Amino acid sequence: MAKPATIQVKLESTAGTGYFYVAKKNPRKTTEKLEFRKYDPKARKHVAFKETKLK
């Protein structure tokens, strides 16, 4: 069987709270790192979330 095209990545909060989301990404189509503005419940506001490796 072929390997799946998508990988799981961790979107970690830039607010320093340690909160993160897990997202899927196709590294063949999207080569740059993901960055989204999402809600951080620990900081209680929308902040930037940047892609890091999921261990």
C-alpha positions as CSV (number, residue, x, y, z in Angstrom):
1,M,0.0,0.0,0.0
2,A,1.1,3.6,-0.7
3,K,1.8,6.0,2.2
4,P,-0.8,8.7,2.8
5,A,-0.1,12.1,1.2
6,T,-1.0,14.0,4.4
7,I,1.0,14.3,7.6
8,Q,-0.1,15.6,11.0
9,V,1.5,18.7,12.3
10,K,1.2,20.6,15.6
11,L,0.1,24.2,15.5
12,E,1.5,25.8,18.7
13,S,0.4,29.1,20.2
14,T,2.8,32.0,20.0
15,A,1.3,33.4,23.3
16,G,3.5,31.0,25.2
17,T,0.7,29.1,26.9
18,G,1.6,25.7,25.6
19,Y,-1.8,25.2,23.9
20,F,-1.8,23.6,20.5
21,Y,-4.0,22.3,17.7
22,V,-3.3,19.2,15.5
23,A,-3.8,19.8,11.8
24,K,-3.2,17.8,8.6
25,K,-1.0,19.0,5.8
26,N,0.0,17.8,2.4
27,P,3.8,18.5,2.3
28,R,3.9,18.0,-1.5
29,K,1.5,20.8,-2.2
30,T,2.2,23.1,0.8
31,T,5.9,23.3,1.4
32,E,6.0,26.4,3.6
33,K,5.1,26.2,7.3
34,L,1.5,26.8,8.3
35,E,0.4,29.8,10.3
36,F,-3.1,30.6,11.4
37,R,-4.9,33.0,13.8
38,K,-6.9,30.8,16.1
39,Y,-8.5,31.0,19.5
40,D,-6.3,30.2,22.5
41,P,-8.5,29.4,25.5
42,K,-5.7,29.8,28.0
43,A,-4.9,33.3,26.8
44,R,-8.7,33.9,26.1
45,K,-8.1,35.6,22.8
46,H,-7.1,34.9,19.2
47,V,-3.4,34.6,18.6
48,A,-1.1,33.3,15.9
49,F,-0.4,29.6,15.8
50,K,2.7,28.4,14.0
51,E,3.6,24.9,12.8
52,T,6.0,22.7,14.8
53,K,6.7,19.0,14.6
54,L,4.3,16.6,16.2
55,K,6.3,14.2,18.4
